[in-house]
Amino acid sequence: MDIRFVLVSPGTSGLTIREAAWDRLWQAADPYGGVTSEFVIHRVSRAGLGMQGLVADAAWLAKDRYPPNHLAGQLVGALGGPDRYWFGDVVICGLRLGDTGEPVLCGLDDNQCRLVRQAYSAVHEEA
């Protein structure tokens, strides 16, 4: 089953909404096949879905392979996530409550994609 996620790439690639298999989610976050770290953008609640980000663990240490991603910093901040410098590709996916009540990753819904596009437009207007 495919899921929908956002890929925020450094440089001119910008923002892409993708639908792909689960394993592609982690490959998008770290194309070198390393371990990824997750961070919360919007907390999930019983009232609705949340958003989670993924980034390569090695991005801070191997800046030659993972260039600065200024767009991700602005976009994640505009969405309410952590305000920090990001390196390499950043993936944004959904977050829902699982059967046990614990948050689990999921694809983005239409409303979340619209919110990301609006934040992206706002970030570009400020630049």
ROSE-4610 file (N, C-alpha, C; in Angstrom, 1 decimal, always signed):
// ROSE-4610
residu = [M/M/M/D/D/D/I/I/I/R/R/R/F/F/F/V/V/V/L/L/L/V/V/V/S/S/S/P/P/P/G/G/G/T/T/T/S/S/S/G/G/G/L/L/L/T/T/T/I/I/I/R/R/R/E/E/E/A/A/A/A/A/A/W/W/W/D/D/D/R/R/R/L/L/L/W/W/W/Q/Q/Q/A/A/A/A/A/A/D/D/D/P/P/P/Y/Y/Y/G/G/G/G/G/G/V/V/V/T/T/T/S/S/S/E/E/E/F/F/F/V/V/V/I/I/I/H/H/H/R/R/R/V/V/V/S/S/S/R/R/R/A/A/A/G/G/G/L/L/L/G/G/G/M/M/M/Q/Q/Q/G/G/G/L/L/L/V/V/V/A/A/A/D/D/D/A/A/A/A/A/A/W/W/W/L/L/L/A/A/A/K/K/K/D/D/D/R/R/R/Y/Y/Y/P/P/P/P/P/P/N/N/N/H/H/H/L/L/L/A/A/A/G/G/G/Q/Q/Q/L/L/L/V/V/V/G/G/G/A/A/A/L/L/L/G/G/G/G/G/G/P/P/P/D/D/D/R/R/R/Y/Y/Y/W/W/W/F/F/F/G/G/G/D/D/D/V/V/V/V/V/V/I/I/I/C/C/C/G/G/G/L/L/L/R/R/R/L/L/L/G/G/G/D/D/D/T/T/T/G/G/G/E/E/E/P/P/P/V/V/V/L/L/L/C/C/C/G/G/G/L/L/L/D/D/D/D/D/D/N/N/N/Q/Q/Q/C/C/C/R/R/R/L/L/L/V/V/V/R/R/R/Q/Q/Q/A/A/A/Y/Y/Y/S/S/S/A/A/A/V/V/V/H/H/H/E/E/E/E/E/E/A/A/A]
num = [1/1/1/2/2/2/3/3/3/4/4/4/5/5/5/6/6/6/7/7/7/8/8/8/9/9/9/10/10/10/11/11/11/12/12/12/13/13/13/14/14/14/15/15/15/16/16/16/17/17/17/18/18/18/19/19/19/20/20/20/21/21/21/22/22/22/23/23/23/24/24/24/25/25/25/26/26/26/27/27/27/28/28/28/29/29/29/30/30/30/31/31/31/32/32/32/33/33/33/34/34/34/35/35/35/36/36/36/37/37/37/38/38/38/39/39/39/40/40/40/41/41/41/42/42/42/43/43/43/44/44/44/45/45/45/46/46/46/47/47/47/48/48/48/49/49/49/50/50/50/51/51/51/52/52/52/53/53/53/54/54/54/55/55/55/56/56/56/57/57/57/58/58/58/59/59/59/60/60/60/61/61/61/62/62/62/63/63/63/64/64/64/65/65/65/66/66/66/67/67/67/68/68/68/69/69/69/70/70/70/71/71/71/72/72/72/73/73/73/74/74/74/75/75/75/76/76/76/77/77/77/78/78/78/79/79/79/80/80/80/81/81/81/82/82/82/83/83/83/84/84/84/85/85/85/86/86/86/87/87/87/88/88/88/89/89/89/90/90/90/91/91/91/92/92/92/93/93/93/94/94/94/95/95/95/96/96/96/97/97/97/98/98/98/99/99/99/100/100/100/101/101/101/102/102/102/103/103/103/104/104/104/105/105/105/106/106/106/107/107/107/108/108/108/109/109/109/110/110/110/111/111/111/112/112/112/113/113/113/114/114/114/115/115/115/116/116/116/117/117/117/118/118/118/119/119/119/120/120/120/121/121/121/122/122/122/123/123/123/124/124/124/125/125/125/126/126/126/127/127/127]
x = [+0.8/+0.0/+0.9/+0.6/+1.3/+0.8/+1.7/+1.4/+1.8/+1.2/+1.5/+2.3/+3.4/+4.3/+4.9/+5.5/+6.2/+7.7/+8.4/+9.8/+10.3/+11.1/+11.6/+13.1/+13.6/+15.0/+15.7/+17.0/+17.8/+18.0/+18.4/+18.6/+17.4/+17.4/+16.3/+15.2/+15.4/+14.4/+13.1/+13.2/+12.0/+11.2/+9.9/+8.9/+8.2/+8.1/+7.4/+6.5/+5.2/+4.3/+4.4/+4.7/+4.9/+3.9/+3.6/+2.9/+3.8/+4.2/+5.1/+4.9/+5.6/+5.6/+6.3/+6.0/+6.6/+8.1/+8.8/+10.2/+10.8/+10.1/+10.6/+10.6/+9.7/+9.7/+11.0/+11.6/+12.9/+14.0/+13.9/+14.9/+14.9/+13.7/+13.7/+14.3/+14.2/+14.8/+16.3/+16.8/+18.2/+18.6/+18.9/+19.1/+20.4/+21.2/+22.4/+22.2/+20.9/+20.5/+20.8/+21.1/+21.4/+20.1/+20.3/+19.3/+18.6/+17.3/+16.6/+16.2/+16.0/+15.4/+14.1/+13.2/+11.8/+11.7/+10.9/+10.5/+9.1/+8.4/+7.0/+6.9/+5.9/+5.6/+4.2/+3.3/+2.0/+1.7/+1.3/+1.0/-0.3/-0.4/-1.6/-2.5/-3.8/-4.8/-6.0/-6.9/-8.1/-9.0/-8.7/-9.5/-9.0/-7.8/-7.3/-5.9/-5.5/-4.1/-3.1/-1.8/-0.7/+0.3/+1.4/+2.4/+3.8/+4.6/+5.9/+6.9/+8.1/+9.2/+10.2/+10.9/+12.1/+13.3/+14.4/+15.7/+16.8/+17.8/+18.9/+19.7/+20.0/+20.8/+22.2/+22.8/+24.1/+24.2/+23.1/+23.1/+23.9/+23.9/+24.6/+26.1/+26.5/+27.9/+28.6/+27.8/+28.3/+27.7/+28.0/+27.4/+27.9/+28.9/+29.3/+28.4/+27.7/+26.7/+25.3/+25.1/+23.8/+23.9/+23.6/+23.7/+22.7/+22.9/+21.9/+20.6/+19.5/+18.2/+17.4/+17.6/+17.0/+15.5/+15.0/+13.6/+12.9/+13.5/+12.9/+12.9/+13.9/+13.9/+12.7/+12.5/+11.4/+10.0/+9.9/+8.6/+8.2/+9.2/+8.9/+8.5/+9.2/+8.9/+7.5/+7.2/+5.9/+4.7/+5.0/+4.0/+3.9/+4.8/+4.7/+5.7/+6.6/+7.6/+8.9/+9.9/+11.1/+11.8/+12.2/+12.9/+14.4/+15.0/+16.4/+16.9/+18.2/+18.8/+18.7/+18.3/+18.2/+19.2/+19.7/+20.6/+20.1/+20.2/+19.8/+18.3/+17.7/+16.3/+15.5/+14.3/+13.4/+12.1/+11.6/+10.3/+9.3/+8.1/+6.9/+5.8/+5.4/+4.3/+3.3/+2.3/+1.2/+1.5/+0.7/+0.8/-0.6/-1.0/-2.3/-2.2/-3.2/-3.3/-3.5/-2.6/-2.8/-3.8/-3.9/-4.9/-4.6/-3.3/-3.0/-3.0/-3.3/-3.3/-2.0/-1.0/+0.3/+0.4/+1.1/+1.2/+1.9/+1.4/+2.1/+2.1/+3.1/+3.2/+2.1/+1.7/+0.7/+0.9/+0.2/+0.2/-0.5/-0.1/-0.8/-2.2/-3.2/-4.5/-4.5/-5.7/-5.8/-5.7/-6.2/-6.1/-4.7/-4.0/-2.6/-1.7/-2.0/-1.3/-1.6/-2.8/-3.2/-2.5/-2.4/-1.8/-0.3/+0.4/+1.8/+2.0/+1.1/+1.2/+1.0/+0.1/-0.2/+1.0/+1.6/+2.8/+4.0/+4.1/+5.2/+5.0/+3.8/+3.5/+3.8/+3.4/+3.7/+5.2/+6.0/+7.4/+8.1/+7.6/+8.1/+7.7/+6.6/+6.2/+7.1/+7.5/+8.4/+9.8/+10.2/+11.6/+11.8]
y = [-1.2/+0.0/+1.2/+2.2/+3.4/+4.4/+5.3/+6.4/+7.7/+8.8/+10.1/+10.8/+11.4/+12.2/+13.4/+14.3/+15.5/+15.3/+15.5/+15.5/+17.0/+17.5/+18.8/+18.7/+19.0/+18.8/+20.2/+20.1/+21.3/+21.8/+23.1/+23.6/+24.0/+23.8/+24.2/+23.2/+22.0/+20.9/+21.3/+21.9/+22.4/+21.3/+21.5/+20.6/+19.7/+18.4/+17.5/+16.6/+16.5/+15.6/+14.3/+13.2/+11.9/+10.8/+9.9/+8.6/+7.5/+6.7/+5.6/+4.6/+3.5/+2.4/+2.9/+2.2/+2.6/+2.7/+1.7/+1.7/+2.9/+3.5/+4.7/+5.9/+5.9/+7.0/+7.2/+6.1/+6.2/+6.4/+5.9/+6.1/+7.6/+8.2/+9.6/+10.5/+10.1/+10.8/+10.7/+9.5/+9.3/+8.4/+9.1/+8.3/+7.4/+7.6/+6.8/+5.6/+5.4/+4.1/+4.1/+5.2/+5.3/+5.3/+5.5/+5.5/+6.9/+7.0/+8.2/+8.6/+9.9/+10.4/+10.9/+10.8/+11.4/+12.5/+13.5/+14.6/+15.0/+15.5/+15.9/+17.3/+17.4/+18.7/+19.2/+18.3/+18.4/+17.2/+17.3/+16.2/+15.6/+14.3/+13.6/+13.6/+13.6/+13.5/+12.8/+12.5/+11.8/+12.6/+13.9/+14.8/+14.8/+14.4/+14.4/+13.9/+14.0/+13.5/+14.5/+14.0/+14.8/+14.8/+15.4/+15.3/+15.0/+14.2/+13.8/+14.1/+14.4/+14.6/+13.5/+13.3/+12.3/+13.0/+12.7/+13.3/+12.3/+12.3/+11.4/+11.7/+10.6/+10.8/+11.4/+11.0/+11.4/+12.8/+13.4/+14.7/+15.8/+15.8/+16.8/+16.6/+15.3/+15.0/+15.0/+14.7/+14.5/+15.6/+16.9/+18.0/+18.1/+17.3/+17.3/+16.5/+15.5/+14.6/+15.1/+15.9/+16.4/+17.9/+18.6/+20.1/+20.8/+22.0/+22.8/+22.8/+22.7/+22.7/+23.9/+25.1/+26.3/+26.2/+25.7/+25.6/+24.8/+23.6/+22.8/+23.5/+24.2/+25.0/+26.0/+26.7/+27.7/+27.0/+25.9/+25.2/+24.5/+23.7/+23.0/+24.0/+25.1/+26.2/+26.8/+27.0/+27.6/+26.6/+25.3/+24.3/+24.1/+24.7/+24.6/+23.6/+23.1/+22.1/+22.8/+22.0/+22.6/+23.7/+24.7/+25.8/+25.6/+25.0/+24.7/+24.6/+24.4/+24.2/+22.7/+22.4/+21.1/+20.9/+19.6/+19.3/+18.1/+18.0/+16.9/+17.0/+15.9/+15.8/+15.7/+16.3/+16.2/+15.7/+14.7/+14.1/+14.4/+14.8/+15.0/+14.0/+13.3/+12.3/+12.5/+11.7/+11.8/+11.0/+11.3/+10.6/+10.4/+9.2/+8.8/+8.0/+7.9/+7.0/+5.6/+4.7/+3.3/+2.6/+1.3/+0.5/+0.6/+0.7/+0.7/+2.2/+3.2/+4.5/+5.2/+4.5/+5.1/+5.7/+6.8/+7.4/+6.5/+6.3/+5.6/+6.4/+6.2/+6.9/+6.5/+7.5/+7.2/+8.2/+8.0/+9.0/+10.3/+11.3/+12.6/+12.6/+13.2/+13.3/+14.6/+14.8/+16.0/+17.3/+17.4/+18.6/+18.9/+17.9/+18.1/+18.6/+18.0/+18.4/+19.8/+20.2/+21.6/+22.5/+22.2/+23.0/+23.1/+22.1/+22.1/+23.1/+22.9/+23.8/+25.3/+25.6/+26.9/+27.5/+26.7/+27.1/+27.3/+26.5/+26.6/+27.9/+28.2/+29.5/+30.7/+30.6/+31.7/+31.9/+30.8/+30.9/+31.5/+31.2/+31.8/+33.3/+33.7/+35.1/+35.9/+35.4/+36.1/+36.3/+35.3/+35.3/+36.4]
z = [+0.0/+0.0/+0.0/-0.9/-0.9/+0.1/+0.5/+1.4/+0.8/+1.2/+0.7/+1.7/+1.2/+2.1/+1.3/+2.0/+1.4/+1.5/+0.4/+0.5/+0.2/+1.2/+1.1/+0.9/-0.3/-0.7/-0.6/-0.3/-0.4/-1.8/-1.9/-3.3/-4.0/-5.3/-6.2/-6.3/-5.8/-5.9/-5.2/-4.0/-3.3/-2.7/-2.8/-2.2/-3.2/-2.9/-3.7/-2.9/-3.3/-2.6/-3.4/-2.7/-3.3/-2.8/-3.6/-3.1/-3.5/-2.5/-2.7/-1.6/-1.7/-0.7/+0.5/+1.7/+3.0/+2.9/+2.3/+2.3/+1.7/+0.7/+0.0/+0.9/+1.9/+2.9/+3.6/+4.1/+4.7/+3.7/+2.5/+1.5/+1.1/+1.1/+0.8/+1.9/+3.1/+4.2/+4.2/+3.9/+3.8/+2.6/+1.5/+0.3/+0.4/+1.4/+1.6/+2.4/+2.8/+3.5/+5.0/+5.5/+7.0/+7.8/+9.1/+10.1/+10.1/+10.3/+10.3/+11.7/+12.0/+13.2/+12.9/+13.9/+13.7/+14.7/+14.2/+15.1/+14.9/+15.9/+15.8/+15.3/+14.3/+13.8/+14.4/+14.4/+15.0/+15.8/+17.1/+17.9/+17.5/+17.5/+17.2/+18.4/+18.2/+19.3/+18.8/+19.8/+19.4/+18.4/+18.4/+17.6/+16.1/+15.9/+14.5/+14.4/+13.1/+12.7/+13.1/+13.2/+13.5/+12.3/+12.4/+11.4/+12.0/+11.3/+11.8/+10.7/+11.1/+10.2/+10.3/+9.3/+9.3/+8.6/+9.2/+8.6/+8.9/+8.1/+8.2/+9.5/+10.3/+11.5/+11.2/+10.1/+9.8/+9.2/+9.0/+8.3/+9.0/+10.3/+11.1/+11.0/+10.8/+10.8/+9.4/+8.4/+7.1/+6.2/+6.5/+5.8/+4.3/+4.0/+2.6/+1.7/+2.3/+1.7/+1.9/+2.9/+3.2/+3.3/+2.2/+2.2/+3.1/+3.5/+4.3/+3.5/+4.3/+3.8/+4.4/+3.9/+4.4/+4.3/+3.1/+2.9/+4.0/+4.3/+5.4/+6.7/+7.0/+8.3/+8.4/+7.3/+7.2/+7.2/+6.4/+6.3/+7.6/+8.2/+9.4/+10.5/+10.6/+11.6/+11.3/+10.1/+9.7/+10.1/+10.0/+10.4/+11.9/+12.7/+14.1/+14.7/+13.8/+14.2/+14.8/+15.1/+15.7/+14.8/+15.5/+14.7/+14.8/+13.8/+13.8/+12.3/+12.2/+10.9/+10.5/+9.3/+8.8/+7.7/+7.5/+6.5/+5.7/+4.4/+3.6/+3.4/+2.9/+2.7/+4.0/+4.0/+5.2/+4.6/+5.3/+4.9/+5.9/+5.4/+6.3/+6.0/+7.0/+6.9/+7.9/+7.9/+8.9/+10.1/+11.1/+12.4/+12.9/+13.3/+13.9/+15.1/+15.9/+17.0/+16.6/+17.0/+16.7/+17.6/+17.4/+18.2/+19.7/+20.1/+21.5/+22.0/+21.2/+21.6/+21.4/+21.0/+20.7/+19.3/+19.1/+17.7/+16.8/+15.5/+14.5/+13.2/+12.4/+11.1/+10.2/+9.3/+8.3/+7.2/+6.1/+5.0/+5.4/+4.6/+4.8/+4.1/+4.8/+4.1/+3.3/+2.6/+1.7/+2.5/+3.7/+4.5/+4.9/+5.2/+5.6/+4.4/+3.3/+2.1/+1.7/+1.9/+1.6/+2.6/+3.9/+4.9/+4.5/+4.1/+3.8/+2.6/+1.6/+0.4/+0.8/+1.7/+2.1/+2.9/+3.7/+4.5/+3.5/+2.5/+1.5/+0.8/+0.4/-0.3/+0.5/+1.8/+2.7/+2.9/+3.0/+3.2/+1.9/+0.7/-0.5/-0.6/-0.2/-0.2/+0.7/+1.8/+2.7/+2.2/+1.3/+0.8/-0.2]
